[in-house]
Amino acid sequence: MGVLPDGVHRRDLRDLNLADGIGDHLVRIPNGVDAGWWANGEAGDVRERYELPAEADLAVFAGGLWEHKDVVTLVDALAELEDIHLALAGGDQGHRGAIEERIREHGLGDRVHLLGRIPREDLRSLYHAADVFASASTNEGFGLVYLEAMACGLPVVAREVGVIPELVDAGAQVLVADDAEGLARSIETLRAGHGEENPSIADRYDWERIVGRFEQLYADVAGEARR
């Protein structure tokens, strides 16, 4: 019996050319989040402390500012929208300069907020203060930030990477987009309301449930070994 890493998803398994019978001995157990902790937060004064507008609609992205996160395309998407701000929470990983240049090109200095890396508690409050989680990342091993945002009740806009296909299959309020125009349309669609079903879907990935699956797997394997 083998346990697959969390970067392997159900759709990946269907694409693998496995020898006969091997698939019967593989179990995929995903990564997990502390869904309850993320859900039990509140916005508080996070907008005021990070100098974000008190009333405007707010999209949020969380993650390191790597090139493959493609935040420049997210900025391009914001340029197609009106009356919405974008908060970027994450440390520079060599791509902040390119992002700042794109912000200047679009004249969005008053609507894109580079917060840098912020404490976990503040990120939770930011999720609760926002209207939509948006990402243009082109590659994710799993994508915990999507589940964390969903646990806080946020709808999600993203490319079809990491755990996103699973969340779409599960019926989460997640819209998939491949370019700036699609991201803009999706953000506009979702900014009007939170993902009411998303916390319950995120709860399926809660660590207690994930640990329980590992415990059951070990018990099953031990039982087979004793036969």
Backbone bond lengths (Angstrom), bond angles and torsions (degrees), N, CA, C in turn:
res aa  C-N    CA-C-N  psi(-1)  N-CA   C-N-CA  omega(-1)  CA-C   N-CA-C  phi
1 M - - - 1.462 - - 1.524 108.58 -
2 G 1.317 117.61 133.33 1.447 121.65 179.30 1.515 111.20 -123.93
3 V 1.343 116.58 146.43 1.454 122.17 175.70 1.515 107.75 -106.37
4 L 1.313 116.72 124.69 1.451 121.22 -179.25 1.519 110.92 -81.93
5 P 1.350 117.51 147.05 1.466 120.46 177.96 1.511 111.38 -66.09
6 D 1.349 115.74 159.49 1.446 119.94 -174.39 1.515 113.75 -70.48
7 G 1.336 118.42 -9.63 1.449 120.24 175.75 1.516 112.76 -79.74
8 V 1.334 118.04 -6.33 1.454 122.64 178.34 1.521 108.15 -99.68
9 H 1.313 117.46 128.48 1.457 121.97 -174.72 1.514 110.32 -117.18
10 R 1.307 116.15 169.57 1.460 120.51 -174.86 1.523 112.11 -56.22
11 R 1.324 116.10 -41.63 1.456 118.67 -179.37 1.524 111.00 -66.47
12 D 1.361 116.86 -32.36 1.459 119.81 176.26 1.519 110.49 -63.76
13 L 1.327 116.70 -40.23 1.456 120.52 -178.91 1.522 111.29 -61.37
14 R 1.332 116.64 -38.37 1.456 119.46 -179.65 1.520 111.62 -66.59
15 D 1.345 115.92 -24.38 1.454 119.90 -178.04 1.524 113.11 -89.45
16 L 1.334 116.82 -14.04 1.461 119.82 -178.52 1.528 110.84 -72.59
17 N 1.323 115.92 139.77 1.459 121.78 177.38 1.528 108.10 -91.82
18 L 1.329 114.94 79.37 1.454 119.73 -175.88 1.527 111.19 -86.72
19 A 1.313 115.78 142.59 1.459 119.67 175.41 1.521 109.01 -64.76
20 D 1.335 115.39 154.86 1.459 120.46 -177.51 1.525 111.46 -53.11
21 G 1.311 114.94 128.28 1.460 120.40 174.23 1.510 114.90 90.88
22 I 1.340 117.98 -20.59 1.461 119.31 -176.07 1.523 110.39 -65.45
23 G 1.329 116.50 -40.27 1.451 119.57 -178.54 1.509 113.17 -58.30
24 D 1.343 117.49 -25.96 1.461 120.91 179.69 1.519 112.16 -70.03
25 H 1.327 116.89 -14.07 1.461 120.92 -176.36 1.530 112.19 -111.71
26 L 1.325 116.08 12.88 1.462 120.33 178.19 1.530 109.74 -110.89
27 V 1.317 115.24 135.68 1.459 121.47 177.23 1.518 107.42 -126.48
28 R 1.318 116.33 126.89 1.459 120.28 177.32 1.518 109.39 -99.98
29 I 1.323 115.73 120.72 1.459 121.34 175.54 1.521 106.92 -119.47
30 P 1.322 118.12 119.90 1.464 120.49 -174.84 1.516 112.74 -76.21
31 N 1.307 114.75 171.52 1.458 121.13 172.51 1.521 108.49 -67.82
32 G 1.309 116.27 173.69 1.451 119.52 -178.14 1.512 112.82 -137.85
33 V 1.320 115.52 166.38 1.465 122.46 176.04 1.524 108.86 -133.40
34 D 1.306 115.20 160.10 1.465 120.51 174.14 1.531 106.84 -85.59
35 A 1.321 115.42 76.44 1.469 121.04 -171.68 1.524 112.30 -57.89
36 G 1.322 116.65 -39.22 1.452 119.85 -179.49 1.520 112.39 -63.55
37 W 1.332 116.56 -40.89 1.459 119.74 179.88 1.522 110.89 -62.40
38 W 1.330 116.51 -44.60 1.463 119.80 -179.47 1.530 110.77 -66.12
39 A 1.318 116.62 -38.93 1.464 119.90 -177.32 1.523 112.11 -68.66
40 N 1.328 117.03 -33.36 1.465 120.94 -172.70 1.530 112.49 -89.55
41 G 1.315 116.12 41.62 1.463 120.48 176.32 1.518 110.18 -113.32
42 E 1.298 115.40 -178.19 1.460 120.55 176.28 1.522 109.00 -150.13
43 A 1.332 115.46 158.97 1.462 120.33 -176.22 1.521 111.83 -65.20
44 G 1.327 116.86 -40.66 1.455 120.39 -178.18 1.527 111.14 56.40
45 D 1.312 115.91 -137.40 1.468 120.89 -177.81 1.530 111.79 -104.16
46 V 1.343 117.17 25.14 1.468 119.53 -172.96 1.528 111.78 -62.46
47 R 1.315 118.36 -35.23 1.475 119.46 178.89 1.532 110.29 -64.05
48 E 1.307 116.14 -43.00 1.465 119.68 -179.63 1.522 110.84 -65.28
49 R 1.334 117.44 -44.23 1.458 120.84 -176.49 1.525 112.49 -65.81
50 Y 1.318 117.55 -31.82 1.463 120.61 179.78 1.532 112.08 -102.55
51 E 1.321 115.93 16.70 1.472 123.07 174.79 1.524 111.91 54.56
52 L 1.328 114.78 45.57 1.451 121.99 175.06 1.526 108.51 -99.95
53 P 1.324 117.46 150.69 1.471 119.33 -178.20 1.523 111.29 -62.17
54 A 1.315 115.72 140.58 1.461 120.50 -173.93 1.515 112.94 -70.47
55 E 1.324 118.01 -34.02 1.455 120.92 -171.08 1.529 114.63 -113.97
56 A 1.312 119.00 -22.46 1.464 121.16 -173.37 1.524 111.95 -65.89
57 D 1.329 116.48 151.49 1.460 120.58 172.31 1.524 108.67 -60.74
58 L 1.327 115.43 145.58 1.461 120.42 -173.84 1.519 110.96 -135.24
59 A 1.330 115.71 123.49 1.461 121.83 169.41 1.521 107.73 -98.80
60 V 1.312 116.94 145.82 1.457 120.04 -178.63 1.524 109.85 -130.74
61 F 1.323 114.93 141.62 1.463 123.06 171.41 1.513 107.02 -123.44
62 A 1.329 117.09 138.48 1.457 121.49 176.96 1.525 108.98 -128.89
63 G 1.321 115.90 130.90 1.454 120.62 179.18 1.508 110.57 151.11
64 G 1.316 115.59 161.05 1.456 119.92 177.39 1.521 111.02 -62.23
65 L 1.319 116.00 146.29 1.462 120.66 -177.96 1.530 110.22 -85.24
66 W 1.335 114.12 66.14 1.473 122.02 175.53 1.528 109.04 -85.06
67 E 1.314 115.61 159.71 1.468 119.56 178.30 1.524 111.31 -61.14
68 H 1.361 116.90 -40.38 1.462 118.64 -176.32 1.538 112.67 -71.23
69 K 1.323 117.80 -11.47 1.469 119.78 174.33 1.531 110.93 -73.98
70 D 1.324 116.66 -17.15 1.473 123.35 172.32 1.529 112.01 52.37
71 V 1.312 115.99 46.14 1.465 119.99 -179.92 1.527 111.11 -66.13
72 V 1.339 117.16 -25.31 1.473 118.84 178.13 1.532 110.69 -60.31
73 T 1.327 117.28 -36.87 1.465 119.82 177.53 1.524 110.76 -68.90
74 L 1.314 117.03 -33.32 1.468 120.78 175.71 1.533 109.75 -64.43
75 V 1.322 116.42 -39.44 1.464 120.36 176.59 1.528 110.06 -65.58
76 D 1.335 116.70 -39.89 1.464 120.23 175.92 1.533 110.65 -58.34
77 A 1.325 115.90 -40.56 1.461 120.00 179.51 1.523 111.09 -64.29
78 L 1.326 116.57 -41.64 1.457 119.75 -179.69 1.531 110.98 -62.56
79 A 1.330 116.46 -32.75 1.464 120.53 -179.59 1.523 111.81 -63.32
80 E 1.329 117.36 -20.73 1.467 121.10 179.98 1.529 112.30 -89.36
81 L 1.336 116.22 -2.58 1.458 120.89 -176.83 1.522 110.64 -115.24
82 E 1.300 116.22 160.13 1.455 121.90 176.90 1.529 109.81 -120.79
83 D 1.305 114.89 152.94 1.469 121.53 171.55 1.516 113.29 59.29
84 I 1.327 117.73 35.27 1.459 120.86 173.08 1.520 108.23 -141.59
85 H 1.307 115.63 141.12 1.469 122.05 179.98 1.527 108.99 -107.69
86 L 1.330 115.06 160.64 1.458 122.04 179.75 1.516 109.34 -128.21
87 A 1.334 116.88 123.11 1.457 122.51 176.44 1.525 108.58 -105.11
88 L 1.320 116.23 127.02 1.466 122.56 -180.00 1.516 108.18 -109.52
89 A 1.330 116.56 110.65 1.458 121.77 -177.20 1.526 109.02 -108.81
90 G 1.315 116.68 104.37 1.458 120.13 179.96 1.513 111.06 169.66
91 G 1.315 115.25 150.30 1.453 120.43 -178.70 1.525 112.36 -77.30
92 D 1.329 114.89 156.77 1.465 120.56 179.96 1.525 110.24 -71.81
93 Q 1.323 115.29 131.16 1.465 121.89 175.36 1.530 109.44 -122.49
94 G 1.327 115.07 38.53 1.454 120.73 175.65 1.517 114.95 95.59
95 H 1.335 118.18 1.81 1.462 119.53 -174.93 1.530 113.04 -121.29
96 R 1.305 117.32 2.79 1.477 119.77 -177.29 1.528 111.11 -62.13
97 G 1.332 117.33 -39.01 1.454 120.87 -179.35 1.519 112.09 -58.02
98 A 1.330 116.65 -44.16 1.467 120.70 179.26 1.532 110.62 -65.34
99 I 1.321 116.65 -35.97 1.466 120.57 178.57 1.521 110.48 -67.09
100 E 1.325 115.95 -44.82 1.463 119.68 179.27 1.524 111.08 -62.13
101 E 1.332 116.69 -38.35 1.462 120.02 178.05 1.526 111.08 -63.25
102 R 1.342 117.04 -42.16 1.454 120.13 179.40 1.533 111.10 -66.33
103 I 1.314 116.34 -36.66 1.466 120.52 176.39 1.525 110.07 -60.54
104 R 1.336 116.33 -44.05 1.467 120.21 179.03 1.525 111.25 -64.55
105 E 1.331 116.93 -41.62 1.461 120.83 -179.36 1.522 111.36 -57.60
106 H 1.323 116.27 -38.86 1.462 120.98 -178.29 1.533 112.87 -89.11
107 G 1.320 117.02 -6.51 1.455 119.59 -176.93 1.513 113.23 65.39
108 L 1.338 115.79 40.53 1.463 121.04 -174.47 1.521 113.12 -107.83
109 G 1.326 116.45 21.86 1.460 119.37 -177.29 1.516 114.20 -59.62
110 D 1.332 116.48 -23.93 1.463 119.41 -179.76 1.525 112.83 -91.51
111 R 1.359 117.37 -5.07 1.472 119.15 -176.94 1.527 113.96 -122.60
112 V 1.315 118.18 -10.03 1.466 121.06 175.52 1.526 107.98 -111.81
113 H 1.318 115.89 125.31 1.457 121.77 -172.34 1.526 109.53 -117.87
114 L 1.320 116.29 111.78 1.462 122.26 178.63 1.527 107.95 -88.98
115 L 1.311 116.01 104.50 1.465 121.22 -173.60 1.521 112.87 -89.23
116 G 1.338 117.13 -15.75 1.455 119.61 -172.34 1.519 110.61 72.62
117 R 1.321 116.15 -169.50 1.469 119.96 178.33 1.526 108.46 -76.05
118 I 1.332 116.06 129.91 1.461 120.40 -176.81 1.527 109.31 -121.48
119 P 1.340 118.01 157.54 1.469 120.12 179.60 1.521 111.82 -59.94
120 R 1.319 115.05 152.74 1.465 121.37 -178.07 1.527 111.38 -57.71
121 E 1.321 116.41 -40.18 1.461 119.82 -179.73 1.525 111.16 -64.46
122 D 1.334 116.81 -36.78 1.464 120.30 178.73 1.526 110.74 -71.08
123 L 1.341 116.68 -34.84 1.463 119.58 177.83 1.525 109.83 -63.72
124 R 1.313 116.67 -40.88 1.464 120.19 177.12 1.530 110.19 -60.98
125 S 1.310 117.23 -45.11 1.463 120.31 178.26 1.526 111.00 -63.23
126 L 1.328 116.28 -37.87 1.463 120.29 179.23 1.517 110.93 -62.62
127 Y 1.337 116.65 -42.64 1.464 119.99 176.51 1.534 110.71 -58.49
128 H 1.314 115.72 -43.73 1.464 119.38 -178.31 1.529 111.85 -70.17
129 A 1.326 117.00 -21.26 1.463 120.91 179.54 1.524 112.42 -90.59
130 A 1.330 117.43 -11.14 1.467 122.14 -173.61 1.526 111.40 -92.88
131 D 1.338 114.58 174.32 1.461 121.69 -179.70 1.529 112.83 -112.61
132 V 1.327 117.48 -23.27 1.457 120.81 -179.48 1.525 108.60 -159.90
133 F 1.333 116.06 144.13 1.465 121.32 172.12 1.519 107.38 -97.09
134 A 1.327 116.84 129.36 1.462 120.81 -176.48 1.521 110.64 -129.42
135 S 1.322 116.08 135.42 1.460 121.75 178.36 1.520 109.16 -144.94
136 A 1.342 114.80 141.95 1.463 120.39 174.38 1.527 110.47 -114.55
137 S 1.326 116.74 17.98 1.464 121.67 -176.50 1.520 111.25 -55.07
138 T 1.318 116.09 136.82 1.464 121.48 -178.93 1.522 112.52 -95.08
139 N 1.330 117.21 -5.73 1.459 119.65 -177.87 1.523 110.00 -156.92
140 E 1.317 116.32 130.09 1.466 122.02 176.07 1.521 108.79 -140.68
141 G 1.335 116.02 136.11 1.453 118.43 172.88 1.525 110.53 -67.82
142 F 1.316 115.81 -44.71 1.459 121.68 176.90 1.525 110.13 -139.73
143 G 1.327 116.49 -61.04 1.458 120.00 178.10 1.514 112.99 104.93
144 L 1.333 117.12 56.72 1.462 120.59 -179.04 1.519 112.40 -60.65
145 V 1.343 117.02 -31.96 1.466 118.77 -176.59 1.521 111.76 -60.63
146 Y 1.327 117.47 -31.44 1.467 119.64 178.95 1.528 110.10 -64.29
147 L 1.324 116.25 -43.83 1.466 120.24 -179.87 1.520 111.37 -69.02
148 E 1.338 116.84 -38.30 1.463 119.86 178.34 1.533 110.25 -62.10
149 A 1.331 116.24 -44.91 1.466 119.79 178.93 1.525 111.02 -64.48
150 M 1.335 116.61 -42.11 1.460 120.77 179.27 1.524 111.29 -62.40
151 A 1.340 116.80 -38.17 1.461 119.91 179.10 1.528 111.18 -61.98
152 C 1.336 116.04 -26.48 1.461 121.42 177.83 1.522 112.08 -87.44
153 G 1.333 116.77 3.47 1.454 120.75 176.29 1.508 115.37 91.65
154 L 1.328 118.10 10.01 1.458 119.83 -177.88 1.523 111.76 -85.66
155 P 1.336 117.73 139.37 1.466 120.44 166.33 1.519 107.94 -74.22
156 V 1.319 116.82 159.54 1.461 121.65 -171.71 1.522 110.78 -127.69
157 V 1.326 115.52 136.33 1.464 123.26 170.86 1.519 107.06 -117.81
158 A 1.321 117.27 128.36 1.462 119.79 -176.30 1.520 110.82 -161.73
159 R 1.315 115.05 168.01 1.452 120.33 169.62 1.534 108.68 -79.20
160 E 1.327 116.22 166.01 1.464 121.08 -176.34 1.530 109.80 -82.42
161 V 1.334 115.87 74.29 1.460 122.40 -178.44 1.521 109.10 -132.41
162 G 1.334 115.71 162.98 1.450 120.41 175.49 1.515 112.72 55.76
163 V 1.314 115.63 -132.49 1.459 122.09 -175.91 1.534 112.55 -80.55
164 I 1.328 117.82 -6.25 1.467 121.34 -174.82 1.532 112.94 -54.25
165 P 1.349 120.47 -47.77 1.474 118.41 179.11 1.533 113.04 -56.40
166 E 1.331 117.01 -38.15 1.465 120.08 178.00 1.520 111.75 -63.99
167 L 1.332 115.70 -40.99 1.457 119.63 -178.67 1.522 110.74 -67.74
168 V 1.330 116.69 -37.42 1.465 120.04 175.91 1.527 109.92 -63.11
169 D 1.333 116.08 -45.77 1.467 120.56 178.61 1.523 111.71 -59.67
170 A 1.330 116.25 -32.20 1.470 120.90 -177.30 1.523 112.23 -80.52
171 G 1.325 117.19 -5.62 1.458 120.02 179.10 1.510 114.87 87.57
172 A 1.334 117.21 18.95 1.460 119.96 179.00 1.521 110.42 -69.20
173 Q 1.326 115.54 157.99 1.458 119.78 175.54 1.526 107.51 -80.00
174 V 1.318 114.00 80.11 1.461 123.72 -178.11 1.519 107.50 -132.75
175 L 1.324 116.80 128.94 1.455 121.43 175.37 1.516 109.11 -112.43
176 V 1.319 116.15 134.78 1.458 122.33 -178.83 1.522 109.37 -100.23
177 A 1.328 116.47 134.64 1.459 121.82 178.76 1.526 108.88 -142.67
178 D 1.328 116.92 148.91 1.463 121.36 -174.35 1.519 113.97 -109.77
179 D 1.333 118.96 -13.77 1.462 120.48 -177.52 1.524 109.53 -144.85
180 A 1.331 115.56 177.80 1.456 120.10 -175.68 1.519 112.14 -60.26
181 E 1.332 116.84 -42.07 1.457 119.87 -179.51 1.518 111.38 -62.74
182 G 1.338 116.25 -43.78 1.456 120.16 178.68 1.517 112.32 -66.45
183 L 1.325 116.47 -39.54 1.458 119.81 177.14 1.521 110.72 -62.20
184 A 1.343 115.97 -42.53 1.468 119.53 179.69 1.523 111.15 -61.95
185 R 1.327 116.81 -44.71 1.469 119.87 179.24 1.519 110.74 -61.37
186 S 1.321 116.08 -42.53 1.460 120.16 -177.33 1.522 111.65 -68.20
187 I 1.315 117.04 -41.77 1.471 120.42 176.95 1.519 109.89 -61.00
188 E 1.334 116.53 -43.52 1.462 120.63 179.66 1.523 110.86 -61.55
189 T 1.327 116.74 -38.58 1.460 121.16 -179.65 1.528 111.69 -66.57
190 L 1.337 116.49 -41.04 1.459 120.24 -171.38 1.521 114.09 -92.67
191 R 1.316 118.43 -15.40 1.461 119.74 -174.19 1.524 112.36 -65.30
192 A 1.327 117.02 -18.51 1.459 120.43 -175.21 1.527 113.50 -76.83
193 G 1.344 118.00 -19.85 1.463 118.38 -176.56 1.506 112.52 -156.50
194 H 1.320 116.36 147.92 1.459 121.28 179.83 1.529 110.68 -74.98
195 G 1.334 115.47 161.03 1.457 121.06 179.44 1.518 110.55 -83.03
196 E 1.326 115.93 89.46 1.469 119.60 -172.17 1.520 112.62 -61.61
197 E 1.349 117.07 -31.21 1.450 118.94 -178.90 1.526 112.62 -87.54
198 N 1.330 117.55 -10.70 1.461 120.06 -173.59 1.523 114.65 -65.03
199 P 1.355 120.12 -38.75 1.464 117.62 178.26 1.522 113.34 -58.97
200 S 1.335 118.30 -37.97 1.463 119.80 -179.22 1.521 110.95 -69.75
201 I 1.325 117.30 -33.53 1.467 119.95 177.01 1.524 109.83 -70.28
202 A 1.344 116.97 -43.16 1.461 120.17 177.48 1.520 110.72 -60.22
203 D 1.347 116.26 -32.75 1.465 120.63 -179.01 1.529 111.69 -63.09
204 R 1.335 117.11 -23.95 1.463 120.01 177.12 1.530 111.40 -64.58
205 Y 1.335 116.29 -20.67 1.463 121.29 -179.15 1.520 111.45 -103.75
206 D 1.333 116.90 12.82 1.457 119.92 178.79 1.527 110.07 -61.73
207 W 1.342 115.91 143.69 1.461 119.79 -174.79 1.525 113.13 -57.02
208 E 1.327 117.86 -35.16 1.463 118.99 -179.84 1.526 110.49 -61.61
209 R 1.327 116.88 -41.01 1.461 120.14 177.91 1.525 111.17 -67.22
210 I 1.335 116.35 -41.28 1.468 120.38 -178.64 1.527 110.41 -65.62
211 V 1.329 116.57 -44.63 1.471 119.82 177.76 1.526 110.18 -61.47
212 G 1.325 116.32 -39.28 1.461 119.74 177.72 1.523 112.11 -60.25
213 R 1.325 117.23 -36.76 1.469 120.66 178.65 1.525 110.55 -67.48
214 F 1.336 117.37 -38.89 1.461 120.17 176.74 1.532 110.18 -64.64
215 E 1.321 116.46 -43.77 1.462 119.82 -179.42 1.528 110.83 -61.71
216 Q 1.331 116.52 -42.08 1.458 119.86 179.24 1.520 111.15 -65.69
217 L 1.334 116.53 -39.46 1.466 120.22 178.21 1.524 110.86 -61.95
218 Y 1.340 116.94 -47.12 1.465 120.11 179.55 1.524 111.02 -61.19
219 A 1.325 116.31 -39.88 1.458 119.82 179.53 1.529 110.52 -64.93
220 D 1.337 116.81 -41.08 1.463 120.32 178.69 1.525 111.62 -64.18
221 V 1.352 115.79 -43.38 1.467 119.53 -179.28 1.531 110.43 -66.37
222 A 1.334 116.15 -41.47 1.466 119.39 178.94 1.530 110.04 -63.47
223 G 1.329 116.32 -39.29 1.465 119.45 178.32 1.504 112.18 -63.21
224 E 1.331 117.62 -40.57 1.465 120.68 178.91 1.524 110.63 -66.59
225 A 1.344 116.89 -36.93 1.467 120.76 -178.49 1.514 111.18 -65.95
226 R 1.343 117.60 -29.61 1.458 119.93 -177.72 1.535 112.57 -81.73
227 R 1.299 117.01 -9.93 1.476 118.99 -178.08 1.520 111.29 -76.25
